[in-house]
Amino acid sequence: MTLVLMLGNVFTVHQPEISRVLGPVHGLAYTATVIAAVLVMGGRRRVWLLALIPGIGGLLASRAASAEQLERRTEGDGW
C-alpha cells in the first residue's frame, strides 16, 4: 500500500511532505516484511528470498509459506 501511495504522489501532485512521511514508512514496512518472512521460513530459504522482491515479495512469500504449511499439515493427517 505504501508503494502505491508513493507512486501516486510522484505521478500526481508530487508533494515533498508526503514523500518525507511515506519514504520511512515504506522502508519500515519493507523491512518488517523481510523480518517476518525470516521468522516464519522454518528452514526454507525460498520464503525469505521471495520477500526480498520489491513490490510483491511479501505477497509471494506469504503464499509460499501458506502452501508449504498446508502441505505439511496434509502429510501429517495421513492423506
C-alpha positions in Angstrom: 0.0 0.0 0.0 2.8 2.4 0.8 4.4 1.8 -2.6 1.1 2.6 -4.3 0.7 5.8 -2.3 4.3 6.9 -3.0 3.9 6.3 -6.8 0.6 8.1 -6.7 2.2 11.1 -5.2 5.1 11.1 -7.7 2.8 10.9 -10.7 0.2 13.4 -9.5 0.8 16.2 -7.0 4.4 15.4 -6.0 4.3 16.9 -2.6 7.7 16.7 -0.8 5.9 16.4 2.6 4.1 13.3 1.5 7.3 11.8 0.3 9.1 12.7 3.5 6.5 10.8 5.5 5.9 7.8 3.2 9.5 7.1 2.5 10.4 6.0 6.0 7.0 4.3 6.5 7.6 2.3 3.3 11.1 1.4 4.4 9.9 0.1 7.7 7.1 -1.9 6.1 9.6 -3.5 3.7 12.0 -4.3 6.5 9.2 -5.8 8.6 8.0 -7.9 5.7 11.5 -9.4 5.3 11.9 -10.0 9.0 8.5 -11.7 9.3 9.5 -13.9 6.4 12.7 -14.9 8.1 10.8 -15.7 11.3 8.3 -18.0 9.6 10.6 -19.6 7.0 11.3 -22.7 9.0 14.5 -23.6 7.2 13.1 -22.8 3.7 15.2 -20.1 2.1 12.6 -19.7 -0.7 10.2 -17.9 1.6 12.5 -15.0 2.7 14.1 -14.8 -0.8 10.6 -14.1 -2.2 10.1 -11.4 0.5 13.1 -9.5 -0.9 11.3 -8.9 -4.3 10.2 -5.2 -4.2 6.5 -4.5 -4.5 5.0 -8.0 -4.5 7.6 -10.0 -2.4 5.5 -10.0 0.8 2.5 -11.5 -1.0 4.6 -14.1 -2.8 6.3 -15.1 0.5 3.0 -15.3 2.2 1.6 -17.6 -0.4 4.8 -19.8 -0.4 4.7 -20.1 3.4 1.0 -20.9 3.4 1.3 -23.5 0.7 4.2 -25.3 2.4 2.4 -25.2 5.8 -0.8 -26.7 4.2 1.3 -29.4 2.5 2.9 -30.3 5.8 -0.4 -30.4 7.5 -2.0 -32.8 5.0 1.1 -35.1 5.2 0.6 -35.4 8.9 -3.0 -36.3 8.6 -2.3 -39.5 6.6 -4.0 -38.4 3.4 
